[in-house]
Amino acid sequence: MDIDLFRRLCETPGVAGREERVRALITKETKGLFDSCTTDAMGSYICVRKPTRKSKGAPLRVMLAAHMDEIGFFVRHIDDAGCIWVNAAGGFDTRNLFASRVLVCTASGDFKGVMNPGGKPVHIASEAERTKVPGVEEFFIDLGRDAAEVKKLVEIGDFVVLDTPFLETPKKLVSKAIDNRLACFVAIEAIRMLATRKSGHACEIICAFTTQEEVGLRGAQTAAYATKADIGIGLDVTLACDTPGVPDNQRVTKQGDGVGIMIQDSSMISDYTLAAEFVSVAKKHRIPHQKCILPRGGQDGAAIQRAGIGARCVAIVTGTRYIHTTTEMVDKGDLKATIELLGEWMASA
């Protein structure tokens, strides 16, 4: 696996509606892999790879959906002290935002800062003040600069991402924005895998690197209407709650047990015959896999499933610990299994 590409994807800033930097990186990295590539009105990058071998009938049109956006913020106000106040783009558990390092991305450059909620520090706060969990609207960003300079550099509408370095351990990868640069990486690596095979593939592959998933599957919806696919595959992360404090029956997936084949989440019920196909391919090629159900949360496959006259859809996921934090963690073996399953299925479709 090209771990350096995964690192660069994760570290590139791109919140919902401002995915252009991620799209530029994907454009560069996928050169020569597709027969045509276009950017639609929503900013999704739609790449088509035509069949490389004949099929018995009309080739299936398969749409892969991998969203480019990460959760983040937009600047909504700059006060007279130079503090930057933000509006969330995506879902946050604010308990994870205390003492965060952030990157404020502007037309004149990117500026590092820190994020904290307003209020008293622990040394002088009452017990009630110490235990209160603030809302996103109570957090501000301090760039460590004079107010006049901040107002010169930053404008309403500039975007903000959490800022932490990528970490690789012997078995795991840790970063912000693994949700969902992982899916972008999986799609690229699976297509690279197909491109090296002499046997080729009989299906037409439409790889949609979509926008604004974190605020409502918006890019996938418009891309799916334009694509009119027969089959949709939502590529995403899912919960791996195999950690202390979570009952075993609520873990969703277990890291190290392989790629996840999602049977149901709150946005979609996968086509059962398609899910069975993926299980069959996994067994045939001895790819570690696990079926899973996510009680709350969704992914782009739901938009494909309901676009136009509809499509058969399934979600292929990778169990990830600590989702929507700066310490999202994925198992290398599970990531490899996700790429292999997607590639093998496309080769057989």
C-alpha positions, -999 to 999 in steps of 0.1 A, spaced: 0 0 0 11 35 -8 11 48 28 26 81 18 -4 88 -4 -27 79 25 -8 104 47 -10 132 21 -47 126 16 -54 128 54 -32 158 60 -47 179 31 -73 203 44 -108 201 29 -141 206 48 -175 202 32 -178 226 4 -141 233 3 -127 200 -11 -107 216 -39 -73 208 -24 -81 171 -20 -96 170 -55 -63 184 -69 -43 158 -51 -66 130 -64 -64 144 -99 -27 142 -98 -25 107 -83 -51 91 -107 -36 104 -139 -38 76 -165 -61 54 -145 -94 66 -160 -107 72 -195 -124 104 -186 -126 127 -156 -149 157 -150 -158 179 -120 -195 184 -116 -214 215 -104 -211 203 -67 -174 199 -70 -174 161 -70 -147 145 -92 -163 119 -115 -139 94 -131 -149 68 -156 -129 36 -164 -144 17 -194 -145 -21 -195 -113 -37 -205 -128 -71 -215 -161 -81 -230 -191 -91 -209 -218 -116 -219 -244 -88 -220 -244 -50 -215 -217 -42 -190 -227 -32 -155 -223 4 -145 -207 4 -111 -205 36 -91 -180 39 -63 -186 67 -39 -158 81 -17 -163 114 -1 -135 139 0 -147 162 28 -137 161 65 -155 176 94 -144 211 102 -156 247 106 -163 280 88 -153 313 103 -185 332 113 -171 361 133 -139 378 143 -142 399 175 -124 430 186 -98 410 205 -89 390 174 -107 358 185 -122 338 157 -156 322 162 -167 294 140 -197 274 127 -194 236 125 -195 218 91 -202 182 103 -209 165 136 -186 171 166 -185 157 201 -173 189 217 -156 170 245 -129 162 220 -123 198 210 -107 212 242 -72 224 237 -72 216 200 -46 228 175 -62 240 143 -54 253 108 -72 284 95 -72 282 57 -75 315 39 -69 330 5 -36 345 18 -23 313 34 -29 288 62 -24 299 98 -19 277 129 -39 284 160 -54 269 191 -91 262 199 -107 264 234 -141 272 248 -147 305 264 -148 305 302 -126 302 333 -96 278 334 -98 248 358 -78 266 385 -105 292 391 -137 275 378 -164 262 401 -173 225 400 -204 233 379 -183 253 354 -156 225 352 -182 198 344 -202 217 318 -198 205 282 -199 236 259 -215 237 225 -195 244 193 -207 280 194 -187 285 226 -154 276 211 -130 303 197 -97 302 179 -66 321 190 -39 327 164 -16 344 188 -16 376 167 -28 411 172 -65 417 164 -57 440 135 -35 414 119 -61 387 124 -88 408 107 -64 415 78 -56 378 73 -89 361 80 -123 366 65 -158 354 72 -162 321 53 -126 309 56 -125 273 67 -108 256 96 -96 221 101 -81 203 131 -44 201 128 -24 170 139 3 150 122 -2 116 107 11 87 128 22 52 117 27 24 142 37 -12 133 0 -22 130 -21 10 129 -24 43 111 -36 74 130 -47 107 117 -75 133 115 -97 130 84 -93 92 80 -131 97 77 -131 97 47 -98 100 30 -95 63 37 -122 57 11 -105 79 -15 -73 59 -9 -91 26 -11 -107 35 -45 -74 47 -59 -55 16 -47 -82 -8 -60 -82 8 -94 -44 7 -95 -47 -30 -87 -72 -36 -115 -49 -16 -140 -21 -41 -134 -42 -72 -142 -41 -87 -177 -75 -102 -172 -90 -67 -168 -127 -61 -158 -160 -63 -177 -179 -36 -157 -178 1 -163 -164 18 -132 -175 53 -123 -154 64 -94 -171 95 -77 -149 114 -53 -178 132 -37 -184 164 -18 -204 174 13 -211 140 26 -206 151 62 -235 176 59 -260 152 42 -247 131 13 -251 161 -10 -224 155 -36 -232 118 -39 -269 126 -46 -262 148 -76 -234 125 -89 -257 95 -87 -285 112 -107 -260 120 -134 -243 86 -134 -274 63 -135 -255 34 -122 -267 -2 -119 -248 -8 -88 -236 15 -61 -208 9 -36 -205 33 -7 -169 33 6 -165 47 41 -152 41 76 -174 27 103 -172 24 140 -147 0 157 -158 3 193 -136 -26 204 -123 -4 232 -127 -1 270 -161 10 281 -181 -3 252 -201 -36 255 -190 -63 231 -225 -63 214 -221 -26 205 -187 -26 190 -200 -27 153 -166 -40 140 -134 -54 156 -101 -42 143 -80 -69 129 -110 -90 117 -109 -75 82 -130 -54 59 -166 -47 69 -195 -56 47 -223 -33 60 -257 -50 61 -276 -20 75 -269 15 88 -294 43 95 -292 56 59 -295 24 39 -301 -14 40 -277 -30 16 -290 -52 -12 -287 -87 3 -277 -104 -30 -249 -78 -35 -237 -82 1 -237 -120 -4 -215 -115 -35 -189 -96 -16 -189 -123 11 -184 -150 -15 -155 -131 -32 -139 -126 3 -142 -163 10 -129 -173 -24 -98 -151 -21 -93 -157 17 -98 -120 25 -105 -114 62 -140 -99 64 -168 -92 89 -205 -84 85 -216 -54 104 -246 -32 113 -243 5 124 -274 16 144 -267 53 138 -248 69 109 -248 67 71 -228 70 40 -229 79 3 -243 46 -9 -277 57 4 -278 86 -21 -269 62 -50 -296 37 -38 -324 64 -41 -313 84 -71 -334 82 -102 -349 48 -106 -326 35 -79 -297 10 -78 -286 -21 -60 -262 -8 -33 -239 -20 -6 -215 -3 18 -179 -16 21 -163 -2 52 -132 -2 73 -135 -3 111 -120 29 126 -115 38 163 -122 73 176 -141 85 146 -146 123 143 -115 131 164 -79 139 156 -69 104 166 -89 83 142 -72 49 140 -73 22 114 -57 -13 113 -33 -18 83 -45 -53 77 -82 -42 76 -72 -14 52 -54 -39 29 -84 -63 31 -108 -35 20 -87 -27 -10 -83 -63 -20 -120 -71 -16 -131 -41 -37 -105 -49 -64 -114 -86 -66 -151 -79 -67 -147 -54 -96 -125 -79 -114 -152 -104 -113 -183 -82 -119 
